[in-house]
Structure formats: C-alpha cells, structure tokens
Amino acid sequence: MSLAEPQAQSFTKVAEFYDELMRPVPYRMWVSYYLLLLSMQEVKPKSMLDMCCGTGTMTEFMFREGFEVEGFDLSADMIQIAREKAERKRMPLRFEVADAADVDMGRTYDSVFSFFDSFNNITDKGQLQKAFESAYRHLAPGGSFIFDMNTAYAFEEKLFNQQDLSKTSKVRYRWKGDWDPETRLIHVTMKFWVGDQVFEELHIQRAYGLEETIDMLMEAGFKDIRFFHSYTLQPPREKSDRIHFSAIRPK
C-alpha cells in the first residue's frame, strides 16, 4: 500500500496480529459480492491479481473458488504473513512485495481486484493514477478491475474512531482519526496492546471524490465504469461510507 507521507508507520508491527483483528470481517460475503459484480460485467476470469493484498486472505478465498490468484502488497511484513499462511495451508499462491504505482508482476490477468479501502492509503493523487494504470497494464483485453474506497463521509462521521479494550480480546486497541477537510486526509493514530506488548501505528488515508476517481480511471484507459453503494447494486448515496467501482479494459 503506497503511502505518500513518509512519517506514516503502518502495517509493520500490526501485521502479525492483522488476521486476528480482521476475524469479524465477512470475507465470504465479500467473495459473493465480487462474483456478482463480475457477472454483471459478463467477465468469466480464470486468473486474478489481488492488488494490495495484505496478508492474502481474499487471495486464499478466491483460490478456493477455483481461480488462479496472485497478490502483492507494499508491506513486506504483511507479505511474509501471506506467504507463511499459504505454505502452511499448501496453497500454491505467489505473493510479492511491490508498490501499486509501479508493480510489475511480469504477466497479465483476466481480472484485478482490491478490497477494503487499500487505495485510500495512496494519499498522492499522482501515485493513485499510476496505480490505476498498473491495474490496466496487468489486465488482458476485456479484463475486469473491481475495487472499493472509503468516502469523505466515513471520515467525517469518525468511523475510524474505534476501540476494543476487553480483557478477553487477544488484541486490544484504541484508534482515533484526525480528519482535515481541506487536505481530505485523515491521520489515524492506532494503539495496540497484545499481552505485554504495547505499540502504535499511524495510518493515513485520503478521501477521493466520485467524479475524481472516475476521471482517473478514464485517464488510465478504462471503459464501462460503474459504481455502487458498497455491497449493493444501488447507486452511491449522500451517506455512503464506502463505494465499489467496476471497470473494463477494452478489447
């Protein structure tokens, strides 16, 4: 995950505990929704690329669905966890450490996807444009690109302000977001307690506008661009906190 601001220390120490934090996430629903969006595009992929794949959980789910899947992420710590999981589960998955803005996996795929607001972590618009161009470059003609992004509404409503300090939790945490509407950046200070360990990370995300994102996708060469209030087939609402986008690389 590309981060434009060097002071952001993210997805390092937390990598070891990331899957525990993500345990409540409805991955199976994500998979179903992704397959639904693919069907709407009338794309029937055999090969997939998971951009900004984190610890590779979605990669694993899509592999279990019968697809050939590979993934990459900027965080070496997250990729190490992804590789260890794949080896332990005897899944022939390829994971690489790479920046979305200039990744080169050495091949093309029938579909490219990215879930859970990874692109919001790319806080420089020029770098996000390059990430979209990377997705385009890694797609075969007629291929699908699907991803989601947090909206400004999510940041304005302080949805990043979360905590779990229960003594029974394996990973306790307190997160606090500082949203700046002028820069459209949110700085999220995250403090974690794991046994005797205490550590902090700073995560920075940027809110991109709907039209702004569409323009960048068009600039990258994509066509048939659609967008939805996440996990539905309805258009985005004023209070949508997440939007899913789908696009096609023309044949």
C-alpha positions as CSV (number, residue, x, y, z in Angstrom):
1,M,0.0,0.0,0.0
2,S,1.6,3.2,-1.1
3,L,1.8,6.0,1.4
4,A,2.7,9.4,0.2
5,E,3.7,10.7,3.7
6,P,6.9,9.1,5.0
7,Q,6.1,9.7,8.6
8,A,3.2,7.1,8.4
9,Q,4.3,3.9,10.1
10,S,1.7,1.4,9.1
11,F,1.2,-2.3,8.5
12,T,4.5,-3.2,10.3
13,K,4.2,-4.5,13.8
14,V,0.4,-5.0,13.4
15,A,1.0,-7.4,10.5
16,E,1.5,-10.3,13.0
17,F,-2.0,-9.6,14.5
18,Y,-3.8,-8.4,11.4
19,D,-5.8,-11.6,10.8
20,E,-6.9,-11.6,14.4
21,L,-8.2,-8.0,14.0
22,M,-9.9,-9.0,10.8
23,R,-11.6,-12.0,12.3
24,P,-15.1,-10.4,12.3
25,V,-14.9,-9.3,8.7
26,P,-17.4,-11.1,6.4
27,Y,-15.0,-12.3,3.8
28,R,-17.5,-14.8,2.3
29,M,-19.9,-12.0,1.7
30,W,-17.1,-10.1,0.0
31,V,-16.4,-13.0,-2.3
32,S,-20.1,-13.4,-3.2
33,Y,-20.4,-9.7,-3.9
34,Y,-17.2,-9.7,-6.0
35,L,-18.5,-12.6,-8.1
36,L,-21.8,-10.8,-8.5
37,L,-20.1,-7.7,-9.9
38,L,-18.0,-9.9,-12.2
39,S,-21.2,-11.5,-13.5
40,M,-22.7,-8.0,-14.2
41,Q,-19.6,-7.2,-16.3
42,E,-20.1,-10.6,-18.1
43,V,-16.5,-11.4,-17.3
44,K,-15.6,-15.0,-16.5
45,P,-12.0,-14.9,-15.3
46,K,-9.6,-17.8,-14.8
47,S,-6.7,-15.7,-13.5
48,M,-6.8,-12.9,-10.9
49,L,-4.5,-10.4,-9.3
50,D,-5.1,-9.2,-5.7
51,M,-3.7,-5.6,-5.5
52,C,-2.6,-4.5,-2.1
53,C,-3.5,-8.0,-0.8
54,G,-2.3,-7.6,2.8
55,T,-2.0,-11.0,4.5
56,G,-3.6,-12.7,1.5
57,T,-7.0,-13.7,3.0
58,M,-9.0,-12.6,0.0
59,T,-6.4,-14.3,-2.3
60,E,-7.0,-17.5,-0.4
61,F,-10.7,-17.3,-0.7
62,M,-10.6,-16.7,-4.4
63,F,-8.2,-19.6,-4.8
64,R,-10.7,-21.8,-3.0
65,E,-13.3,-20.7,-5.5
66,G,-11.2,-22.3,-8.2
67,F,-9.3,-19.3,-9.6
68,E,-5.6,-18.9,-10.3
69,V,-4.7,-16.0,-8.0
70,E,-1.6,-14.0,-7.2
71,G,-1.1,-11.0,-5.0
72,F,1.2,-8.2,-3.9
73,D,1.5,-5.6,-1.2
74,L,3.9,-2.8,-0.3
75,S,4.2,-4.1,3.3
76,A,6.9,-6.8,3.5
77,D,5.6,-7.8,6.9
78,M,2.1,-8.4,5.5
79,I,3.5,-10.4,2.6
80,Q,5.6,-12.5,4.9
81,I,2.5,-13.5,6.8
82,A,0.7,-14.2,3.5
83,R,3.5,-16.5,2.3
84,E,3.6,-18.3,5.6
85,K,-0.1,-18.9,5.6
86,A,-0.1,-20.2,2.0
87,E,2.8,-22.6,2.7
88,R,1.1,-23.9,5.9
89,K,-2.1,-24.5,4.0
90,R,-0.3,-25.9,1.0
91,M,-1.7,-23.4,-1.4
92,P,0.4,-22.6,-4.5
93,L,0.0,-18.8,-4.2
94,R,2.5,-16.3,-5.4
95,F,2.9,-13.2,-3.2
96,E,5.3,-10.3,-4.0
97,V,6.4,-7.1,-2.2
98,A,5.6,-4.2,-4.6
99,D,4.2,-0.7,-4.8
100,A,0.9,-0.4,-6.7
101,A,2.2,2.6,-8.6
102,D,5.0,0.7,-10.3
103,V,4.4,-3.0,-9.8
104,D,5.4,-5.4,-12.5
105,M,4.2,-9.0,-12.0
106,G,5.5,-10.0,-15.4
107,R,2.2,-11.1,-16.8
108,T,-1.4,-10.2,-17.3
109,Y,-4.6,-11.4,-15.7
110,D,-8.3,-11.8,-16.6
111,S,-9.3,-9.7,-13.5
112,V,-7.7,-7.4,-11.0
113,F,-9.3,-6.6,-7.6
114,S,-8.6,-4.7,-4.4
115,F,-10.8,-4.8,-1.3
116,F,-11.0,-3.0,2.0
117,D,-10.1,0.6,1.0
118,S,-6.4,-0.1,0.1
119,F,-6.4,2.6,-2.4
120,N,-7.3,5.3,0.2
121,N,-3.9,4.6,1.7
122,I,-2.4,6.1,-1.5
123,T,-2.6,9.7,-0.4
124,D,-0.9,11.3,-3.5
125,K,-3.3,11.6,-6.5
126,G,-0.5,11.1,-9.0
127,Q,0.5,7.8,-7.3
128,L,-3.1,6.7,-7.4
129,Q,-3.3,7.5,-11.1
130,K,-0.2,5.3,-11.6
131,A,-1.8,2.5,-9.5
132,F,-4.9,2.6,-11.8
133,E,-2.5,2.5,-14.8
134,S,-0.7,-0.5,-13.2
135,A,-4.1,-2.3,-12.9
136,Y,-4.8,-1.6,-16.6
137,R,-1.4,-2.7,-17.6
138,H,-1.8,-6.1,-15.8
139,L,-5.2,-6.8,-17.4
140,A,-5.8,-8.8,-20.6
141,P,-8.1,-7.0,-23.1
142,G,-11.6,-7.3,-21.9
143,G,-10.4,-7.8,-18.3
144,S,-12.2,-6.6,-15.1
145,F,-11.0,-4.2,-12.5
146,I,-13.0,-4.0,-9.2
147,F,-12.1,-2.2,-6.0
148,D,-13.6,-0.2,-3.1
149,M,-12.8,3.1,-1.5
150,N,-13.8,4.9,1.7
151,T,-15.7,8.2,1.2
152,A,-15.2,11.5,2.9
153,Y,-18.5,10.8,4.8
154,A,-16.8,7.8,6.5
155,F,-14.0,10.2,7.8
156,E,-16.4,13.0,8.7
157,E,-18.5,10.6,10.7
158,K,-15.4,9.4,12.6
159,L,-15.9,5.8,11.6
160,F,-12.2,5.2,12.3
161,N,-12.7,6.0,16.0
162,Q,-12.9,2.5,17.3
163,Q,-11.7,0.6,20.3
164,D,-11.8,-2.9,21.9
165,L,-10.2,-2.9,25.4
166,S,-11.9,-6.1,26.5
167,K,-9.6,-8.1,28.8
168,T,-10.7,-11.2,26.8
169,S,-9.5,-9.9,23.5
170,K,-6.2,-11.2,22.1
171,V,-5.5,-7.9,20.6
172,R,-6.8,-4.8,22.4
173,Y,-6.8,-1.5,20.5
174,R,-7.8,2.2,20.5
175,W,-8.0,4.1,17.2
176,K,-8.6,7.8,16.8
177,G,-8.9,9.6,13.5
178,D,-8.0,13.3,12.9
179,W,-9.8,14.4,9.7
180,D,-8.8,17.5,7.8
181,P,-11.4,18.5,5.2
182,E,-9.1,20.9,3.4
183,T,-6.4,18.3,2.6
184,R,-9.0,15.5,2.6
185,L,-6.6,13.5,4.7
186,I,-7.3,11.5,7.9
187,H,-4.5,10.6,10.3
188,V,-5.4,7.6,12.3
189,T,-3.4,7.0,15.5
190,M,-3.7,3.4,16.4
191,K,-2.5,2.0,19.8
192,F,-2.4,-1.8,20.4
193,W,-1.9,-4.0,23.4
194,V,-1.0,-7.6,22.9
195,G,0.0,-9.4,26.1
196,D,2.9,-7.4,27.5
197,Q,3.5,-5.6,24.1
198,V,2.3,-2.1,23.5
199,F,2.9,-0.4,20.2
200,E,1.4,2.3,17.9
201,E,1.0,2.8,14.2
202,L,0.0,5.9,12.2
203,H,-2.3,5.2,9.2
204,I,-3.1,7.9,6.7
205,Q,-5.9,7.8,4.2
206,R,-7.2,10.3,1.6
207,A,-10.8,10.7,0.5
208,Y,-11.2,10.8,-3.2
209,G,-14.3,12.2,-4.8
210,L,-16.5,10.1,-7.0
211,E,-16.0,12.1,-10.2
212,E,-12.3,12.5,-9.4
213,T,-12.0,8.7,-9.2
214,I,-13.9,8.1,-12.4
215,D,-11.8,10.7,-14.3
216,M,-8.6,8.9,-13.2
217,L,-10.0,5.5,-14.3
218,M,-10.9,7.0,-17.7
219,E,-7.4,8.6,-17.9
220,A,-5.9,5.1,-17.3
221,G,-7.9,3.8,-20.3
222,F,-10.8,2.0,-18.6
223,K,-14.3,1.9,-20.0
224,D,-17.7,0.7,-18.8
225,I,-17.1,2.3,-15.4
226,R,-19.8,1.6,-12.8
227,F,-20.1,2.5,-9.1
228,F,-22.3,1.3,-6.3
229,H,-23.2,1.9,-2.7
230,S,-21.0,-0.9,-1.3
231,Y,-22.3,-4.4,-1.2
232,T,-25.4,-3.4,-3.1
233,L,-26.3,-2.8,-6.7
234,Q,-27.7,0.7,-5.8
235,P,-26.0,4.0,-6.7
236,P,-24.0,5.8,-4.0
237,R,-25.9,7.8,-1.5
238,E,-25.2,11.0,0.2
239,K,-24.3,9.0,3.3
240,S,-22.4,6.2,1.6
241,D,-19.3,5.5,3.6
242,R,-17.8,3.1,1.0
243,I,-18.2,2.9,-2.8
244,H,-17.3,-0.1,-5.0
245,F,-16.1,0.6,-8.6
246,S,-16.0,-1.7,-11.5
247,A,-14.4,-1.1,-14.9
248,I,-13.2,-2.9,-18.0
249,R,-10.1,-2.8,-20.0
250,P,-11.4,-2.5,-23.6
251,K,-10.7,-5.4,-26.0
